[in-house]
Structures are given as C-alpha cells and as structure tokens.
Amino acid sequence: MYSGSILAGLSFLLIVAMLVLIVVSILVPFFIMRIRREAIETNANLEKIIRIIEQQSGRGNGTSPKINTTI
C-alpha cells in the first residue's frame, strides 16, 4: 500500500532533480561566457591604462622622459 506512494514520491523527486540539472547545465555556460567577456573588457582597459602610463613616462613612443630643466 505504501510502496506505490513511495515510488510516486521518488519519481517526482527524480523529475525535479533532473529539471534542476537541466536548468543548471543551461545557465552555467552563460555565466562562464559573461565572466569571460568581462575579463576581456578588463584586459583591454588595463592595456589602455598601461599604454597611457608608458606614453606619459616616455617609454611608449621610443623617446626618453621629458625632464623639466627650467628653474
């Protein structure tokens, strides 16, 4: 008598678990792609900052740094 209701409960839990796994397997790649895209954007921004610092120090364009010799 109880075996039918136990099997029904277990099958329901199995279906719910499978649905959760399907949803997770769909959403995780989207989060990975978002993190990857943000990392690429961050690297591009850091390259711009490094380029600006190098240009200000004179290293970026092959010239020596400008030294103010006026007193």
ChimeraX attribute file (.defattr): number of C-alpha atoms within 10 A of each C-alpha:
attribute: neighborCount
match mode: 1-to-1
recipient: residues
	/A:1	5
	/A:2	7
	/A:3	8
	/A:4	9
	/A:5	10
	/A:6	11
	/A:7	11
	/A:8	12
	/A:9	12
	/A:10	12
	/A:11	12
	/A:12	12
	/A:13	12
	/A:14	12
	/A:15	12
	/A:16	12
	/A:17	12
	/A:18	12
	/A:19	12
	/A:20	12
	/A:21	12
	/A:22	11
	/A:23	11
	/A:24	11
	/A:25	11
	/A:26	11
	/A:27	11
	/A:28	11
	/A:29	11
	/A:30	11
	/A:31	11
	/A:32	11
	/A:33	11
	/A:34	12
	/A:35	12
	/A:36	12
	/A:37	12
	/A:38	12
	/A:39	12
	/A:40	12
	/A:41	12
	/A:42	12
	/A:43	12
	/A:44	12
	/A:45	12
	/A:46	12
	/A:47	12
	/A:48	12
	/A:49	12
	/A:50	13
	/A:51	15
	/A:52	13
	/A:53	13
	/A:54	15
	/A:55	15
	/A:56	13
	/A:57	14
	/A:58	14
	/A:59	13
	/A:60	15
	/A:61	11
	/A:62	9
	/A:63	10
	/A:64	10
	/A:65	13
	/A:66	9
	/A:67	6
	/A:68	6
	/A:69	5
	/A:70	4
	/A:71	3
